[in-house]
Amino acid sequence: MRLIARSTLREYWGKYPDSELPLKLWYAQIKKAGWENFNELKAQFGNASVVGNDRVVFNIKGNEYRLIAAINYRKQIVWIRFIGTHKAYDKIDAKTI
């Protein structure tokens, strides 16, 4: 999968250093993935959830952080739409962000 944009991850772990290693591990898995559908993604990330509008929520660092990505399986692209604490996640609409 191709990730848009890795710089978003770097900016986030610059503000929250404890998220750096978990986000790097997540990125490494995304980069190697080649999912064709959500079922294949779910087999790799059992805690991932579909929230609609092609959005998937990933729990990062034991659910301390949440990452929302829009995924186009056909084009093999993952767009980061949001990274934040669980508390910040509760304040947004994951389907439209």
KOLZA-260758 format. One record per atom (N, C-alpha, C, O): residue in three letters; atom name; x, y, z. Coordinates in pm, whole numbers, plus 50000, padded with zeros to 5 digits. Layout:
N
+------+------+-------+-------+-------+
! resn ! name !    px !    py !    pz !
+------+------+-------+-------+-------+
!  Ala !   CA !     X !     Y !     Z !
...
+------+------+-------+-------+-------+
// end
This chain:
97
+------+------+-------+-------+-------+
! resn ! name !    px !    py !    pz !
+------+------+-------+-------+-------+
!  Met !    N ! 50084 ! 49882 ! 50000 !
!  Met !   CA ! 50000 ! 50000 ! 50000 !
!  Met !    C ! 50089 ! 50124 ! 50000 !
!  Met !    O ! 50199 ! 50124 ! 50055 !
!  Arg !    N ! 50040 ! 50227 ! 49939 !
!  Arg !   CA ! 50110 ! 50354 ! 49940 !
!  Arg !    C ! 50042 ! 50446 ! 50041 !
!  Arg !    O ! 49920 ! 50456 ! 50043 !
!  Leu !    N ! 50121 ! 50510 ! 50124 !
!  Leu !   CA ! 50067 ! 50595 ! 50230 !
!  Leu !    C ! 50079 ! 50741 ! 50193 !
!  Leu !    O ! 50183 ! 50787 ! 50148 !
!  Ile !    N ! 49969 ! 50812 ! 50211 !
!  Ile !   CA ! 49967 ! 50957 ! 50192 !
!  Ile !    C ! 49920 ! 51016 ! 50325 !
!  Ile !    O ! 49805 ! 50993 ! 50360 !
!  Ala !    N ! 49994 ! 51085 ! 50395 !
!  Ala !   CA ! 50132 ! 51122 ! 50376 !
!  Ala !    C ! 50210 ! 51085 ! 50503 !
!  Ala !    O ! 50163 ! 51107 ! 50615 !
!  Arg !    N ! 50327 ! 51029 ! 50484 !
!  Arg !   CA ! 50409 ! 50989 ! 50598 !
!  Arg !    C ! 50448 ! 51109 ! 50683 !
!  Arg !    O ! 50470 ! 51095 ! 50803 !
!  Ser !    N ! 50457 ! 51225 ! 50622 !
!  Ser !   CA ! 50492 ! 51346 ! 50697 !
!  Ser !    C ! 50391 ! 51374 ! 50808 !
!  Ser !    O ! 50426 ! 51432 ! 50911 !
!  Thr !    N ! 50266 ! 51333 ! 50788 !
!  Thr !   CA ! 50165 ! 51350 ! 50892 !
!  Thr !    C ! 50203 ! 51270 ! 51016 !
!  Thr !    O ! 50186 ! 51317 ! 51129 !
!  Leu !    N ! 50256 ! 51150 ! 50996 !
!  Leu !   CA ! 50301 ! 51068 ! 51108 !
!  Leu !    C ! 50417 ! 51136 ! 51181 !
!  Leu !    O ! 50419 ! 51144 ! 51304 !
!  Arg !    N ! 50514 ! 51184 ! 51103 !
!  Arg !   CA ! 50631 ! 51250 ! 51163 !
!  Arg !    C ! 50592 ! 51373 ! 51243 !
!  Arg !    O ! 50644 ! 51396 ! 51353 !
!  Glu !    N ! 50501 ! 51452 ! 51190 !
!  Glu !   CA ! 50454 ! 51571 ! 51262 !
!  Glu !    C ! 50387 ! 51531 ! 51394 !
!  Glu !    O ! 50406 ! 51596 ! 51496 !
!  Tyr !    N ! 50310 ! 51424 ! 51389 !
!  Tyr !   CA ! 50238 ! 51383 ! 51509 !
!  Tyr !    C ! 50334 ! 51334 ! 51617 !
!  Tyr !    O ! 50324 ! 51374 ! 51733 !
!  Trp !    N ! 50428 ! 51246 ! 51579 !
!  Trp !   CA ! 50519 ! 51196 ! 51682 !
!  Trp !    C ! 50616 ! 51304 ! 51727 !
!  Trp !    O ! 50678 ! 51290 ! 51832 !
!  Gly !    N ! 50631 ! 51410 ! 51650 !
!  Gly !   CA ! 50708 ! 51524 ! 51697 !
!  Gly !    C ! 50642 ! 51593 ! 51815 !
!  Gly !    O ! 50709 ! 51645 ! 51904 !
!  Lys !    N ! 50508 ! 51593 ! 51815 !
!  Lys !   CA ! 50430 ! 51651 ! 51925 !
!  Lys !    C ! 50409 ! 51552 ! 52039 !
!  Lys !    O ! 50403 ! 51590 ! 52156 !
!  Tyr !    N ! 50398 ! 51425 ! 52004 !
!  Tyr !   CA ! 50371 ! 51318 ! 52101 !
!  Tyr !    C ! 50476 ! 51209 ! 52084 !
!  Tyr !    O ! 50449 ! 51108 ! 52018 !
!  Pro !    N ! 50595 ! 51228 ! 52141 !
!  Pro !   CA ! 50707 ! 51134 ! 52120 !
!  Pro !    C ! 50676 ! 50989 ! 52155 !
!  Pro !    O ! 50734 ! 50898 ! 52095 !
!  Asp !    N ! 50587 ! 50965 ! 52250 !
!  Asp !   CA ! 50556 ! 50826 ! 52285 !
!  Asp !    C ! 50480 ! 50753 ! 52175 !
!  Asp !    O ! 50465 ! 50631 ! 52180 !
!  Ser !    N ! 50431 ! 50828 ! 52075 !
!  Ser !   CA ! 50361 ! 50765 ! 51963 !
!  Ser !    C ! 50455 ! 50725 ! 51850 !
!  Ser !    O ! 50413 ! 50657 ! 51756 !
!  Glu !    N ! 50582 ! 50767 ! 51856 !
!  Glu !   CA ! 50674 ! 50745 ! 51744 !
!  Glu !    C ! 50691 ! 50597 ! 51711 !
!  Glu !    O ! 50668 ! 50558 ! 51596 !
!  Leu !    N ! 50729 ! 50516 ! 51805 !
!  Leu !   CA ! 50752 ! 50374 ! 51776 !
!  Leu !    C ! 50625 ! 50304 ! 51729 !
!  Leu !    O ! 50629 ! 50234 ! 51628 !
!  Pro !    N ! 50510 ! 50321 ! 51798 !
!  Pro !   CA ! 50389 ! 50255 ! 51749 !
!  Pro !    C ! 50349 ! 50299 ! 51608 !
!  Pro !    O ! 50303 ! 50218 ! 51528 !
!  Leu !    N ! 50367 ! 50429 ! 51577 !
!  Leu !   CA ! 50332 ! 50476 ! 51443 !
!  Leu !    C ! 50431 ! 50424 ! 51338 !
!  Leu !    O ! 50390 ! 50394 ! 51226 !
!  Lys !    N ! 50558 ! 50413 ! 51373 !
!  Lys !   CA ! 50655 ! 50355 ! 51280 !
!  Lys !    C ! 50624 ! 50208 ! 51253 !
!  Lys !    O ! 50636 ! 50161 ! 51140 !
!  Leu !    N ! 50584 ! 50135 ! 51357 !
!  Leu !   CA ! 50547 ! 49995 ! 51338 !
!  Leu !    C ! 50423 ! 49982 ! 51251 !
!  Leu !    O ! 50417 ! 49896 ! 51163 !
!  Trp !    N ! 50324 ! 50069 ! 51274 !
!  Trp !   CA ! 50202 ! 50069 ! 51193 !
!  Trp !    C ! 50238 ! 50097 ! 51047 !
!  Trp !    O ! 50191 ! 50027 ! 50957 !
!  Tyr !    N ! 50321 ! 50198 ! 51025 !
!  Tyr !   CA ! 50362 ! 50234 ! 50889 !
!  Tyr !    C ! 50433 ! 50118 ! 50819 !
!  Tyr !    O ! 50408 ! 50091 ! 50702 !
!  Ala !    N ! 50521 ! 50050 ! 50890 !
!  Ala !   CA ! 50593 ! 49937 ! 50830 !
!  Ala !    C ! 50496 ! 49829 ! 50783 !
!  Ala !    O ! 50516 ! 49769 ! 50678 !
!  Gln !    N ! 50392 ! 49804 ! 50859 !
!  Gln !   CA ! 50293 ! 49704 ! 50820 !
!  Gln !    C ! 50211 ! 49752 ! 50701 !
!  Gln !    O ! 50181 ! 49674 ! 50611 !
!  Ile !    N ! 50174 ! 49880 ! 50701 !
!  Ile !   CA ! 50095 ! 49935 ! 50590 !
!  Ile !    C ! 50175 ! 49926 ! 50460 !
!  Ile !    O ! 50121 ! 49888 ! 50356 !
!  Lys !    N ! 50301 ! 49963 ! 50467 !
!  Lys !   CA ! 50387 ! 49966 ! 50349 !
!  Lys !    C ! 50397 ! 49829 ! 50282 !
!  Lys !    O ! 50403 ! 49819 ! 50160 !
!  Lys !    N ! 50398 ! 49723 ! 50362 !
!  Lys !   CA ! 50411 ! 49587 ! 50310 !
!  Lys !    C ! 50278 ! 49526 ! 50267 !
!  Lys !    O ! 50275 ! 49426 ! 50194 !
!  Ala !    N ! 50168 ! 49585 ! 50311 !
!  Ala !   CA ! 50035 ! 49527 ! 50287 !
!  Ala !    C ! 49995 ! 49539 ! 50140 !
!  Ala !    O ! 50045 ! 49624 ! 50066 !
!  Gly !    N ! 49905 ! 49454 ! 50101 !
!  Gly !   CA ! 49848 ! 49458 ! 49966 !
!  Gly !    C ! 49703 ! 49414 ! 49970 !
!  Gly !    O ! 49659 ! 49335 ! 49886 !
!  Trp !    N ! 49629 ! 49466 ! 50067 !
!  Trp !   CA ! 49491 ! 49421 ! 50087 !
!  Trp !    C ! 49405 ! 49452 ! 49966 !
!  Trp !    O ! 49421 ! 49554 ! 49899 !
!  Glu !    N ! 49314 ! 49361 ! 49939 !
!  Glu !   CA ! 49217 ! 49381 ! 49832 !
!  Glu !    C ! 49081 ! 49418 ! 49887 !
!  Glu !    O ! 48992 ! 49460 ! 49813 !
!  Asn !    N ! 49063 ! 49403 ! 50019 !
!  Asn !   CA ! 48934 ! 49437 ! 50081 !
!  Asn !    C ! 48953 ! 49447 ! 50233 !
!  Asn !    O ! 49059 ! 49416 ! 50286 !
!  Phe !    N ! 48845 ! 49490 ! 50301 !
!  Phe !   CA ! 48855 ! 49508 ! 50445 !
!  Phe !    C ! 48879 ! 49377 ! 50518 !
!  Phe !    O ! 48947 ! 49376 ! 50621 !
!  Asn !    N ! 48826 ! 49266 ! 50468 !
!  Asn !   CA ! 48846 ! 49138 ! 50536 !
!  Asn !    C ! 48995 ! 49103 ! 50545 !
!  Asn !    O ! 49040 ! 49049 ! 50646 !
!  Glu !    N ! 49070 ! 49133 ! 50441 !
!  Glu !   CA ! 49214 ! 49107 ! 50443 !
!  Glu !    C ! 49284 ! 49201 ! 50542 !
!  Glu !    O ! 49374 ! 49160 ! 50614 !
!  Leu !    N ! 49242 ! 49327 ! 50544 !
!  Leu !   CA ! 49296 ! 49422 ! 50642 !
!  Leu !    C ! 49266 ! 49375 ! 50783 !
!  Leu !    O ! 49354 ! 49376 ! 50869 !
!  Lys !    N ! 49143 ! 49334 ! 50808 !
!  Lys !   CA ! 49099 ! 49289 ! 50940 !
!  Lys !    C ! 49176 ! 49167 ! 50987 !
!  Lys !    O ! 49200 ! 49150 ! 51107 !
!  Ala !    N ! 49216 ! 49081 ! 50895 !
!  Ala !   CA ! 49295 ! 48964 ! 50931 !
!  Ala !    C ! 49431 ! 49007 ! 50986 !
!  Ala !    O ! 49488 ! 48938 ! 51071 !
!  Gln !    N ! 49483 ! 49119 ! 50939 !
!  Gln !   CA ! 49612 ! 49169 ! 50986 !
!  Gln !    C ! 49596 ! 49259 ! 51107 !
!  Gln !    O ! 49676 ! 49253 ! 51201 !
!  Phe !    N ! 49494 ! 49343 ! 51106 !
!  Phe !   CA ! 49468 ! 49437 ! 51216 !
!  Phe !    C ! 49332 ! 49404 ! 51276 !
!  Phe !    O ! 49230 ! 49461 ! 51239 !
!  Gly !    N ! 49333 ! 49312 ! 51369 !
!  Gly !   CA ! 49208 ! 49265 ! 51428 !
!  Gly !    C ! 49129 ! 49371 ! 51501 !
!  Gly !    O ! 49008 ! 49357 ! 51519 !
!  Asn !    N ! 49195 ! 49479 ! 51543 !
!  Asn !   CA ! 49125 ! 49584 ! 51616 !
!  Asn !    C ! 49078 ! 49698 ! 51526 !
!  Asn !    O ! 49024 ! 49796 ! 51576 !
!  Ala !    N ! 49098 ! 49687 ! 51395 !
!  Ala !   CA ! 49054 ! 49791 ! 51302 !
!  Ala !    C ! 48902 ! 49786 ! 51287 !
!  Ala !    O ! 48841 ! 49680 ! 51296 !
!  Ser !    N ! 48843 ! 49904 ! 51265 !
!  Ser !   CA ! 48698 ! 49913 ! 51250 !
!  Ser !    C ! 48663 ! 50001 ! 51131 !
!  Ser !    O ! 48724 ! 50105 ! 51109 !
!  Val !    N ! 48564 ! 49957 ! 51054 !
!  Val !   CA ! 48511 ! 50040 ! 50946 !
!  Val !    C ! 48411 ! 50136 ! 51007 !
!  Val !    O ! 48325 ! 50096 ! 51086 !
!  Val !    N ! 48422 ! 50264 ! 50970 !
!  Val !   CA ! 48327 ! 50363 ! 51022 !
!  Val !    C ! 48243 ! 50423 ! 50911 !
!  Val !    O ! 48160 ! 50509 ! 50938 !
!  Gly !    N ! 48263 ! 50380 ! 50788 !
!  Gly !   CA ! 48187 ! 50429 ! 50673 !
!  Gly !    C ! 48269 ! 50523 ! 50588 !
!  Gly !    O ! 48374 ! 50573 ! 50629 !
!  Asn !    N ! 48219 ! 50547 ! 50466 !
!  Asn !   CA ! 48284 ! 50638 ! 50372 !
!  Asn !    C ! 48429 ! 50597 ! 50346 !
!  Asn !    O ! 48517 ! 50683 ! 50336 !
!  Asp !    N ! 48453 ! 50467 ! 50335 !
!  Asp !   CA ! 48587 ! 50411 ! 50311 !
!  Asp !    C ! 48686 ! 50442 ! 50423 !
!  Asp !    O ! 48807 ! 50434 ! 50402 !
!  Arg !    N ! 48637 ! 50477 ! 50541 !
!  Arg !   CA ! 48723 ! 50512 ! 50653 !
!  Arg !    C ! 48741 ! 50391 ! 50745 !
!  Arg !    O ! 48646 ! 50319 ! 50775 !
!  Val !    N ! 48866 ! 50372 ! 50788 !
!  Val !   CA ! 48899 ! 50265 ! 50882 !
!  Val !    C ! 48970 ! 50329 ! 51001 !
!  Val !    O ! 49058 ! 50414 ! 50984 !
!  Val !    N ! 48933 ! 50286 ! 51122 !
!  Val !   CA ! 48996 ! 50335 ! 51244 !
!  Val !    C ! 49092 ! 50228 ! 51294 !
!  Val !    O ! 49057 ! 50112 ! 51308 !
!  Phe !    N ! 49215 ! 50272 ! 51320 !
!  Phe !   CA ! 49318 ! 50185 ! 51377 !
!  Phe !    C ! 49347 ! 50231 ! 51519 !
!  Phe !    O ! 49359 ! 50351 ! 51545 !
!  Asn !    N ! 49359 ! 50136 ! 51610 !
!  Asn !   CA ! 49400 ! 50167 ! 51746 !
!  Asn !    C ! 49552 ! 50162 ! 51751 !
!  Asn !    O ! 49614 ! 50063 ! 51709 !
!  Ile !    N ! 49611 ! 50267 ! 51801 !
!  Ile !   CA ! 49757 ! 50279 ! 51807 !
!  Ile !    C ! 49798 ! 50286 ! 51954 !
!  Ile !    O ! 49735 ! 50355 ! 52035 !
!  Lys !    N ! 49903 ! 50216 ! 51987 !
!  Lys !   CA ! 49958 ! 50213 ! 52123 !
!  Lys !    C ! 49851 ! 50173 ! 52225 !
!  Lys !    O ! 49822 ! 50246 ! 52320 !
!  Gly !    N ! 49795 ! 50056 ! 52203 !
!  Gly !   CA ! 49697 ! 50003 ! 52297 !
!  Gly !    C ! 49573 ! 50089 ! 52312 !
!  Gly !    O ! 49515 ! 50098 ! 52420 !
!  Asn !    N ! 49532 ! 50152 ! 52202 !
!  Asn !   CA ! 49414 ! 50237 ! 52197 !
!  Asn !    C ! 49434 ! 50373 ! 52265 !
!  Asn !    O ! 49337 ! 50444 ! 52289 !
!  Glu !    N ! 49558 ! 50409 ! 52296 !
!  Glu !   CA ! 49584 ! 50542 ! 52349 !
!  Glu !    C ! 49564 ! 50647 ! 52241 !
!  Glu !    O ! 49522 ! 50759 ! 52268 !
!  Tyr !    N ! 49596 ! 50608 ! 52117 !
!  Tyr !   CA ! 49578 ! 50695 ! 52002 !
!  Tyr !    C ! 49489 ! 50626 ! 51900 !
!  Tyr !    O ! 49481 ! 50503 ! 51896 !
!  Arg !    N ! 49423 ! 50707 ! 51819 !
!  Arg !   CA ! 49341 ! 50654 ! 51710 !
!  Arg !    C ! 49388 ! 50717 ! 51581 !
!  Arg !    O ! 49422 ! 50835 ! 51576 !
!  Leu !    N ! 49391 ! 50638 ! 51476 !
!  Leu !   CA ! 49428 ! 50684 ! 51344 !
!  Leu !    C ! 49315 ! 50647 ! 51249 !
!  Leu !    O ! 49274 ! 50531 ! 51242 !
!  Ile !    N ! 49266 ! 50746 ! 51176 !
!  Ile !   CA ! 49163 ! 50721 ! 51076 !
!  Ile !    C ! 49228 ! 50733 ! 50939 !
!  Ile !    O ! 49298 ! 50829 ! 50910 !
!  Ala !    N ! 49203 ! 50634 ! 50857 !
!  Ala !   CA ! 49257 ! 50634 ! 50720 !
!  Ala !    C ! 49144 ! 50607 ! 50622 !
!  Ala !    O ! 49055 ! 50526 ! 50648 !
!  Ala !    N ! 49149 ! 50676 ! 50510 !
!  Ala !   CA ! 49061 ! 50645 ! 50397 !
!  Ala !    C ! 49141 ! 50550 ! 50309 !
!  Ala !    O ! 49256 ! 50577 ! 50275 !
!  Ile !    N ! 49081 ! 50439 ! 50272 !
!  Ile !   CA ! 49154 ! 50336 ! 50198 !
!  Ile !    C ! 49087 ! 50308 ! 50064 !
!  Ile !    O ! 48966 ! 50283 ! 50056 !
!  Asn !    N ! 49168 ! 50312 ! 49960 !
!  Asn !   CA ! 49124 ! 50271 ! 49827 !
!  Asn !    C ! 49197 ! 50141 ! 49796 !
!  Asn !    O ! 49315 ! 50142 ! 49761 !
!  Tyr !    N ! 49127 ! 50031 ! 49810 !
!  Tyr !   CA ! 49190 ! 49900 ! 49791 !
!  Tyr !    C ! 49231 ! 49878 ! 49646 !
!  Tyr !    O ! 49336 ! 49818 ! 49620 !
!  Arg !    N ! 49151 ! 49924 ! 49552 !
!  Arg !   CA ! 49181 ! 49905 ! 49410 !
!  Arg !    C ! 49310 ! 49976 ! 49371 !
!  Arg !    O ! 49393 ! 49921 ! 49298 !
!  Lys !    N ! 49328 ! 50099 ! 49419 !
!  Lys !   CA ! 49448 ! 50177 ! 49387 !
!  Lys !    C ! 49563 ! 50153 ! 49486 !
!  Lys !    O ! 49675 ! 50200 ! 49465 !
!  Gln !    N ! 49534 ! 50077 ! 49593 !
!  Gln !   CA ! 49636 ! 50045 ! 49694 !
!  Gln !    C ! 49691 ! 50170 ! 49762 !
!  Gln !    O ! 49812 ! 50186 ! 49777 !
!  Ile !    N ! 49600 ! 50259 ! 49802 !
!  Ile !   CA ! 49638 ! 50385 ! 49866 !
!  Ile !    C ! 49569 ! 50397 ! 50001 !
!  Ile !    O ! 49451 ! 50368 ! 50016 !
!  Val !    N ! 49648 ! 50442 ! 50100 !
!  Val !   CA ! 49596 ! 50471 ! 50234 !
!  Val !    C ! 49621 ! 50620 ! 50261 !
!  Val !    O ! 49736 ! 50665 ! 50261 !
!  Trp !    N ! 49514 ! 50695 ! 50283 !
!  Trp !   CA ! 49525 ! 50837 ! 50315 !
!  Trp !    C ! 49500 ! 50857 ! 50464 !
!  Trp !    O ! 49395 ! 50818 ! 50515 !
!  Ile !    N ! 49593 ! 50917 ! 50532 !
!  Ile !   CA ! 49572 ! 50947 ! 50674 !
!  Ile !    C ! 49478 ! 51067 ! 50682 !
!  Ile !    O ! 49505 ! 51172 ! 50624 !
!  Arg !    N ! 49369 ! 51049 ! 50754 !
!  Arg !   CA ! 49271 ! 51156 ! 50769 !
!  Arg !    C ! 49274 ! 51219 ! 50908 !
!  Arg !    O ! 49235 ! 51335 ! 50926 !
!  Phe !    N ! 49322 ! 51141 ! 51008 !
!  Phe !   CA ! 49323 ! 51190 ! 51146 !
!  Phe !    C ! 49415 ! 51103 ! 51229 !
!  Phe !    O ! 49418 ! 50981 ! 51214 !
!  Ile !    N ! 49490 ! 51167 ! 51317 !
!  Ile !   CA ! 49561 ! 51097 ! 51425 !
!  Ile !    C ! 49535 ! 51179 ! 51550 !
!  Ile !    O ! 49549 ! 51301 ! 51549 !
!  Gly !    N ! 49498 ! 51112 ! 51657 !
!  Gly !   CA ! 49474 ! 51185 ! 51780 !
!  Gly !    C ! 49453 ! 51092 ! 51898 !
!  Gly !    O ! 49448 ! 50970 ! 51884 !
!  Thr !    N ! 49442 ! 51154 ! 52013 !
!  Thr !   CA ! 49413 ! 51077 ! 52133 !
!  Thr !    C ! 49271 ! 51022 ! 52124 !
!  Thr !    O ! 49192 ! 51066 ! 52041 !
!  His !    N ! 49242 ! 50928 ! 52208 !
!  His !   CA ! 49108 ! 50872 ! 52212 !
!  His !    C ! 49008 ! 50983 ! 52245 !
!  His !    O ! 48898 ! 50986 ! 52189 !
!  Lys !    N ! 49045 ! 51073 ! 52334 !
!  Lys !   CA ! 48958 ! 51185 ! 52372 !
!  Lys !    C ! 48931 ! 51277 ! 52253 !
!  Lys !    O ! 48817 ! 51320 ! 52232 !
!  Ala !    N ! 49035 ! 51308 ! 52174 !
!  Ala !   CA ! 49018 ! 51393 ! 52055 !
!  Ala !    C ! 48931 ! 51321 ! 51951 !
!  Ala !    O ! 48851 ! 51385 ! 51883 !
!  Tyr !    N ! 48948 ! 51191 ! 51939 !
!  Tyr !   CA ! 48870 ! 51111 ! 51845 !
!  Tyr !    C ! 48721 ! 51121 ! 51878 !
!  Tyr !    O ! 48637 ! 51129 ! 51788 !
!  Asp !    N ! 48688 ! 51120 ! 52006 !
!  Asp !   CA ! 48549 ! 51127 ! 52047 !
!  Asp !    C ! 48481 ! 51258 ! 52008 !
!  Asp !    O ! 48358 ! 51267 ! 52010 !
!  Lys !    N ! 48559 ! 51360 ! 51971 !
!  Lys !   CA ! 48504 ! 51490 ! 51937 !
!  Lys !    C ! 48486 ! 51512 ! 51787 !
!  Lys !    O ! 48439 ! 51619 ! 51745 !
!  Ile !    N ! 48522 ! 51414 ! 51705 !
!  Ile !   CA ! 48512 ! 51431 ! 51560 !
!  Ile !    C ! 48412 ! 51333 ! 51502 !
!  Ile !    O ! 48368 ! 51240 ! 51569 !
!  Asp !    N ! 48378 ! 51356 ! 51375 !
!  Asp !   CA ! 48294 ! 51262 ! 51301 !
!  Asp !    C ! 48388 ! 51183 ! 51210 !
!  Asp !    O ! 48435 ! 51233 ! 51108 !
!  Ala !    N ! 48414 ! 51060 ! 51248 !
!  Ala !   CA ! 48511 ! 50977 ! 51176 !
!  Ala !    C ! 48470 ! 50951 ! 51031 !
!  Ala !    O ! 48556 ! 50922 ! 50947 !
!  Lys !    N ! 48342 ! 50959 ! 50999 !
!  Lys !   CA ! 48294 ! 50932 ! 50864 !
!  Lys !    C ! 48324 ! 51046 ! 50767 !
!  Lys !    O ! 48332 ! 51024 ! 50646 !
!  Thr !    N ! 48340 ! 51166 ! 50820 !
!  Thr !   CA ! 48354 ! 51281 ! 50731 !
!  Thr !    C ! 48489 ! 51351 ! 50739 !
!  Thr !    O ! 48519 ! 51438 ! 50657 !
!  Ile !    N ! 48570 ! 51314 ! 50835 !
!  Ile !   CA ! 48699 ! 51381 ! 50849 !
!  Ile !    C ! 48793 ! 51348 ! 50735 !
!  Ile !    O ! 48906 ! 51397 ! 50732 !
+------+------+-------+-------+-------+
// end
